[in-house]
Amino acid sequence: MIVADRLGVPMAQVRFVQSDTAAVPRGGGTGGSRSLQLAGSSVLVAADTVMARAREVVATALEADPGDITAVDGGVGVAGVPDRVLTWRDVAAAARGQEVSLSEARDESQPGATYPFGAHVSVVEVDLDTGRVTPVRHVAVDDCGTVLNPVLVAGQQHGGLAQGISQALWEGFGYDTEGNPTSGSFAAYILPTAAELPSYEAASTETRTPYNPLGAKGIGEAATIGSTPAVQNAVVDALAPLGVRHVDMPLTPDRVWRTVRDAEAGTLADPWREPPAFFATLPVRGASADPEAASVDV
């Protein structure tokens, strides 16, 4: 998409090769919501570099000012003069004749991490007799910087919402008293279907980051981060009139039902847990005369 946009060529003519160590010296593949930030920025800078060289080549070939040269559909030519255009095949031939390379390799990096942000609001219904939690409404607004493809961003939001809501309500590993897993199959490990989830109300804002040329930030984990605590807080808020302040995830019907029964019986456990004693022995910056201990961040 970036190459097609910057060079004015159809997307069908752009070939993308990933993770081929015969073509690139190194690479870790996609992950951590860094693909667009790093790989996309590399593609952008490389495409712009090739376009700058192509302008010079076409300007020489057409005896025009480089500032008047622009990308058009399928080629490069003089702005506003439809009959003075070279196809990219012609541009490549002219570049060879002028001994100009239209090949560019880039390895981009960022000076620091980018920070997407957003807000999630969840509405749920809790059946006090059965403990069942029904998601009713979920509103999510996420900011991943520059949005290149709104459809892909919406897909990441919807998939992340399903995963985050599922983590809050259903998904969890279980073990018996001997430490054997009791959730080793999908008959026991609960996954939702579309029938258990509400229609999402997802939106995006765009706040560019200065850390890469695209101004892009990650979107892969955004919805999972916001939705899980929103759903859990919604359930706790629904049970707050009973005196409930916390319920461990996943908020399964059994766990919610037991919490409701404990609340009715006045036997709710205190959600606060004192940290393990060894935390008191950890060094704290500025609290020790030992320079080595004082330099440890806690």
C-alpha positions as CSV (number, residue, x, y, z in Angstrom):
1,M,0.0,0.0,0.0
2,I,2.8,2.5,0.9
3,V,4.8,1.7,-2.2
4,A,1.7,1.9,-4.4
5,D,0.8,5.2,-2.9
6,R,4.2,6.8,-3.1
7,L,5.2,5.6,-6.5
8,G,1.8,5.6,-8.2
9,V,1.8,2.0,-9.2
10,P,-1.1,-0.5,-8.9
11,M,-0.9,-2.6,-5.7
12,A,-1.1,-5.7,-7.9
13,Q,2.3,-4.9,-9.3
14,V,3.9,-4.7,-5.9
15,R,5.5,-7.9,-4.7
16,F,6.1,-8.4,-1.0
17,V,8.6,-10.9,0.3
18,Q,8.9,-11.5,4.0
19,S,11.5,-13.4,6.1
20,D,13.6,-14.5,3.2
21,T,17.2,-14.5,4.5
22,A,18.5,-14.8,1.0
23,A,17.1,-11.3,0.4
24,V,17.6,-9.5,3.7
25,P,20.4,-9.8,6.2
26,R,18.3,-10.3,9.3
27,G,14.8,-9.9,10.7
28,G,12.6,-11.1,13.5
29,G,9.3,-11.2,11.7
30,T,6.2,-9.5,12.8
31,G,5.3,-9.1,16.4
32,G,5.0,-6.6,19.2
33,S,3.0,-4.2,17.0
34,R,6.2,-3.0,15.4
35,S,5.6,-3.9,11.8
36,L,4.2,-0.7,10.5
37,Q,6.3,1.5,12.8
38,L,9.6,0.0,11.6
39,A,9.1,-2.0,8.4
40,G,6.5,0.5,7.2
41,S,8.8,3.4,7.9
42,S,11.6,1.6,6.0
43,V,9.3,1.1,3.1
44,L,8.2,4.7,3.1
45,V,11.7,6.1,3.2
46,A,12.9,3.7,0.6
47,A,10.0,4.5,-1.7
48,D,10.5,8.3,-1.3
49,T,14.2,7.8,-2.0
50,V,13.5,5.9,-5.2
51,M,10.9,8.5,-6.2
52,A,13.4,11.3,-5.8
53,R,15.9,9.6,-8.0
54,A,13.1,8.8,-10.6
55,R,12.2,12.5,-10.7
56,E,15.8,13.4,-11.6
57,V,15.9,10.6,-14.3
58,V,12.5,11.6,-15.8
59,A,13.4,15.3,-15.7
60,T,16.6,14.6,-17.7
61,A,14.8,12.3,-20.1
62,L,12.0,14.8,-20.8
63,E,14.1,17.9,-20.4
64,A,11.9,19.3,-17.6
65,D,12.4,20.8,-14.2
66,P,12.6,18.1,-11.5
67,G,10.2,20.1,-9.4
68,D,7.5,19.6,-12.0
69,I,7.9,15.9,-12.0
70,T,5.4,13.8,-10.0
71,A,4.0,10.3,-9.8
72,V,1.0,9.6,-11.9
73,D,-1.1,6.4,-12.4
74,G,1.4,3.8,-13.6
75,G,4.3,6.1,-14.2
76,V,6.1,9.4,-13.6
77,G,5.7,12.6,-15.6
78,V,5.3,16.3,-15.8
79,A,2.5,17.6,-13.5
80,G,-0.5,18.7,-15.5
81,V,0.8,17.5,-18.9
82,P,-0.7,14.0,-19.5
83,D,1.3,13.3,-22.7
84,R,4.6,13.8,-21.0
85,V,4.7,10.7,-18.9
86,L,7.1,7.7,-18.7
87,T,5.9,4.3,-17.5
88,W,8.0,2.8,-14.7
89,R,9.4,0.4,-17.2
90,D,10.5,3.4,-19.3
91,V,11.8,5.1,-16.1
92,A,13.9,2.0,-15.3
93,A,15.3,1.9,-18.8
94,A,16.2,5.6,-18.7
95,A,17.8,5.1,-15.2
96,R,20.0,2.4,-16.6
97,G,21.0,4.7,-19.5
98,Q,21.8,7.4,-17.0
99,E,23.6,5.0,-14.6
100,V,21.2,5.8,-11.8
101,S,20.1,3.0,-9.4
102,L,16.5,2.8,-8.5
103,S,17.2,0.2,-5.8
104,E,17.2,1.2,-2.2
105,A,17.7,-0.8,1.1
106,R,16.7,0.7,4.4
107,D,17.1,-0.4,8.0
108,E,15.1,1.9,10.2
109,S,15.2,2.3,14.0
110,Q,13.4,4.4,16.5
111,P,14.8,6.5,19.4
112,G,12.3,5.1,21.8
113,A,9.0,3.3,22.3
114,T,5.7,4.6,21.1
115,Y,2.7,4.7,23.4
116,P,-0.8,4.1,21.9
117,F,-3.6,5.0,24.3
118,G,-7.3,4.8,24.5
119,A,-10.4,4.4,26.7
120,H,-12.8,1.5,27.1
121,V,-16.2,1.4,28.7
122,S,-18.0,-1.9,29.3
123,V,-21.7,-2.5,30.2
124,V,-22.6,-5.9,31.6
125,E,-25.6,-7.7,33.2
126,V,-25.0,-10.1,36.2
127,D,-27.5,-12.7,37.0
128,L,-27.3,-12.9,40.8
129,D,-29.1,-16.3,40.9
130,T,-26.7,-18.1,38.5
131,G,-23.6,-15.9,38.4
132,R,-23.7,-15.6,34.7
133,V,-22.3,-12.4,33.2
134,T,-23.7,-11.1,29.9
135,P,-21.8,-8.4,28.0
136,V,-24.3,-5.9,26.8
137,R,-22.3,-3.1,25.3
138,H,-18.6,-2.2,24.8
139,V,-17.3,1.1,23.6
140,A,-13.7,1.4,22.7
141,V,-11.6,4.4,21.4
142,D,-8.0,3.6,20.6
143,D,-5.3,5.9,19.3
144,C,-2.6,4.2,17.2
145,G,-1.2,7.3,15.5
146,T,-1.5,7.5,11.8
147,V,-4.1,5.1,10.4
148,L,-3.1,3.7,7.0
149,N,-5.8,1.1,6.6
150,P,-9.0,1.7,8.7
151,V,-10.3,-1.8,7.9
152,L,-7.2,-3.5,9.4
153,V,-7.3,-1.2,12.5
154,A,-11.0,-2.1,13.0
155,G,-10.1,-5.8,12.6
156,Q,-7.4,-5.5,15.2
157,Q,-9.8,-3.7,17.6
158,H,-12.6,-6.3,17.1
159,G,-10.2,-9.3,17.5
160,G,-8.6,-7.7,20.6
161,L,-11.9,-7.0,22.2
162,A,-13.0,-10.6,21.8
163,Q,-9.8,-11.8,23.3
164,G,-9.8,-9.2,26.2
165,I,-13.5,-9.8,27.1
166,S,-12.9,-13.6,26.9
167,Q,-9.9,-13.3,29.3
168,A,-12.0,-11.4,31.8
169,L,-15.1,-13.7,31.7
170,W,-14.2,-17.2,30.5
171,E,-10.6,-18.1,29.6
172,G,-8.4,-19.6,32.4
173,F,-6.2,-22.5,33.2
174,G,-7.4,-24.9,35.9
175,Y,-5.5,-27.4,38.0
176,D,-6.5,-30.1,40.5
177,T,-5.0,-30.5,43.9
178,E,-2.1,-32.6,42.4
179,G,-1.2,-29.8,40.0
180,N,-2.6,-31.6,37.0
181,P,-4.2,-29.4,34.4
182,T,-8.0,-29.6,34.2
183,S,-8.4,-27.3,31.2
184,G,-6.4,-29.3,28.7
185,S,-9.1,-29.4,26.0
186,F,-11.6,-27.0,24.5
187,A,-14.3,-28.9,26.3
188,A,-13.0,-27.5,29.5
189,Y,-11.1,-24.3,28.3
190,I,-14.0,-22.0,27.6
191,L,-13.8,-19.9,24.4
192,P,-16.6,-17.6,23.3
193,T,-18.4,-17.5,20.0
194,A,-20.0,-14.4,18.3
195,A,-23.2,-15.4,20.1
196,E,-21.7,-14.5,23.5
197,L,-20.2,-11.1,22.5
198,P,-22.0,-7.8,21.9
199,S,-21.7,-5.7,18.8
200,Y,-18.6,-3.5,19.4
201,E,-18.6,0.3,19.2
202,A,-15.0,0.9,18.2
203,A,-13.5,4.2,17.0
204,S,-10.0,5.6,16.5
205,T,-8.3,8.9,17.0
206,E,-5.0,9.8,15.4
207,T,-2.2,11.4,17.4
208,R,1.0,11.1,15.4
209,T,4.2,10.0,17.1
210,P,7.4,11.9,16.3
211,Y,9.5,8.7,16.5
212,N,9.0,7.4,13.0
213,P,8.2,9.0,9.6
214,L,4.7,7.5,9.4
215,G,3.7,8.8,12.8
216,A,2.4,5.3,13.5
217,K,2.0,3.4,16.8
218,G,0.9,-0.1,17.6
219,I,-2.7,-1.4,17.5
220,G,-2.2,-5.1,18.0
221,E,-2.6,-5.2,21.8
222,A,-4.6,-2.0,22.3
223,A,-8.1,-3.6,22.6
224,T,-6.9,-6.5,24.7
225,I,-5.3,-4.1,27.2
226,G,-8.3,-1.9,27.6
227,S,-11.2,-4.4,27.4
228,T,-10.2,-6.8,30.2
229,P,-10.1,-4.4,33.1
230,A,-13.1,-2.6,31.7
231,V,-15.2,-5.8,31.8
232,Q,-13.9,-6.8,35.3
233,N,-14.6,-3.4,36.7
234,A,-18.1,-3.4,35.2
235,V,-18.8,-6.7,37.0
236,V,-17.4,-5.5,40.3
237,D,-19.4,-2.3,39.9
238,A,-22.6,-4.3,39.4
239,L,-21.9,-6.3,42.6
240,A,-20.7,-3.2,44.6
241,P,-24.1,-2.8,46.3
242,L,-23.6,-6.2,47.9
243,G,-20.2,-5.0,49.3
244,V,-18.1,-6.8,46.7
245,R,-14.8,-5.0,45.9
246,H,-13.0,-7.6,43.9
247,V,-13.6,-10.9,42.0
248,D,-10.7,-12.9,40.5
249,M,-10.6,-13.5,36.8
250,P,-11.9,-15.2,34.9
251,L,-15.3,-14.1,36.1
252,T,-17.0,-17.5,35.5
253,P,-20.6,-18.1,36.6
254,D,-19.3,-20.4,39.5
255,R,-16.9,-17.8,40.7
256,V,-19.4,-14.9,40.5
257,W,-22.1,-17.0,42.1
258,R,-19.9,-18.0,45.1
259,T,-18.9,-14.3,45.5
260,V,-22.6,-13.3,45.6
261,R,-23.4,-16.0,48.2
262,D,-20.4,-15.0,50.3
263,A,-21.6,-11.4,50.2
264,E,-25.1,-12.4,51.2
265,A,-23.7,-14.4,54.1
266,G,-21.4,-11.6,55.2
267,T,-18.3,-13.8,54.6
268,L,-16.6,-11.9,51.8
269,A,-12.8,-12.3,51.9
270,D,-10.7,-9.2,52.2
271,P,-9.3,-8.6,48.7
272,W,-6.0,-7.1,50.1
273,R,-3.1,-9.5,50.4
274,E,0.1,-8.6,52.1
275,P,3.1,-9.0,49.9
276,P,5.6,-11.8,50.6
277,A,8.0,-11.0,53.4
278,F,11.0,-11.1,51.2
279,F,9.9,-7.8,49.5
280,A,10.9,-6.0,52.7
281,T,14.5,-7.1,52.1
282,L,14.8,-5.7,48.6
283,P,17.0,-2.6,48.2
284,V,15.4,0.7,47.6
285,R,17.1,3.5,45.8
286,G,18.4,6.1,48.3
287,A,17.7,4.0,51.3
288,S,21.0,2.1,51.5
289,A,24.6,3.2,52.0
290,D,25.7,0.3,49.7
291,P,26.2,2.0,46.2
292,E,25.5,-1.3,44.5
293,A,22.3,-1.9,46.3
294,A,21.2,1.8,45.9
295,S,21.5,1.6,42.2
296,V,18.9,-1.2,41.9
297,D,15.5,-0.1,40.7
298,V,12.6,-1.7,42.5
